[in-house]
Amino acid sequence: MITLRNKETGAYIGEITEEQLQFLINELEEDYSQDRDYWLERSELEYFRENGGPADLIKILESAMGNNEGLEIIWEKKK
């Protein structure tokens, strides 16, 4: 499993699967090949939903975003 955290606060967001992580990697811009953080905007969550993104992943990200228009997440694989 992969742990998601709020990059700014370090707050735990949730656990996602390898498949859900791959979805994020495929859909979001990486600054370099080993990038482990992403900036998400609410509009991207709508895009994910409209294009068959994993419902559980979208729910986790929406919950973490709250009323904000954006959120920076960081992920790490459990050892």
HUCORTA-V619386 format. One record per residue. RES is the residue in three letters. BURIAL is # if it has 16 or more other C-alpha atoms within 10 Angstrom, else .. D_LAST is the distance of its C-alpha to the last C-alpha in Angstrom with 2 decimals. Layout:
# HUCORTA-V619386
res->(RES,RES)
burial->(BURIAL,BURIAL)
d_last->(D_LAST,D_LAST)
This chain:
# HUCORTA-V619386
res->(MET,ILE,THR,LEU,ARG,ASN,LYS,GLU,THR,GLY,ALA,TYR,ILE,GLY,GLU,ILE,THR,GLU,GLU,GLN,LEU,GLN,PHE,LEU,ILE,ASN,GLU,LEU,GLU,GLU,ASP,TYR,SER,GLN,ASP,ARG,ASP,TYR,TRP,LEU,GLU,ARG,SER,GLU,LEU,GLU,TYR,PHE,ARG,GLU,ASN,GLY,GLY,PRO,ALA,ASP,LEU,ILE,LYS,ILE,LEU,GLU,SER,ALA,MET,GLY,ASN,ASN,GLU,GLY,LEU,GLU,ILE,ILE,TRP,GLU,LYS,LYS,LYS)
burial->(.,#,#,#,#,#,#,.,.,.,.,.,#,#,#,#,.,.,.,#,#,.,.,#,#,.,.,.,.,.,.,.,.,.,.,.,#,#,.,#,.,#,.,.,#,.,.,#,.,.,.,.,#,.,.,.,#,#,.,.,#,#,.,#,#,.,.,.,.,#,#,#,#,#,#,.,.,.,.)
d_last->(8.99,9.53,10.70,14.15,15.99,19.57,19.66,22.86,22.14,18.39,19.07,16.59,17.85,15.86,13.35,14.28,13.92,13.55,17.36,17.84,15.89,18.06,21.03,20.41,20.01,23.21,25.15,24.42,25.45,23.10,24.51,22.79,20.57,17.31,18.25,15.67,18.37,21.29,24.56,25.76,29.31,30.71,32.69,29.57,28.47,31.97,31.68,28.44,30.29,33.40,31.62,29.65,26.30,23.89,25.61,22.57,21.02,24.43,24.86,21.65,22.75,26.34,25.52,23.58,26.48,29.07,32.48,31.32,32.07,28.85,25.28,22.80,19.19,16.02,12.75,9.11,6.32,3.77,0.00)
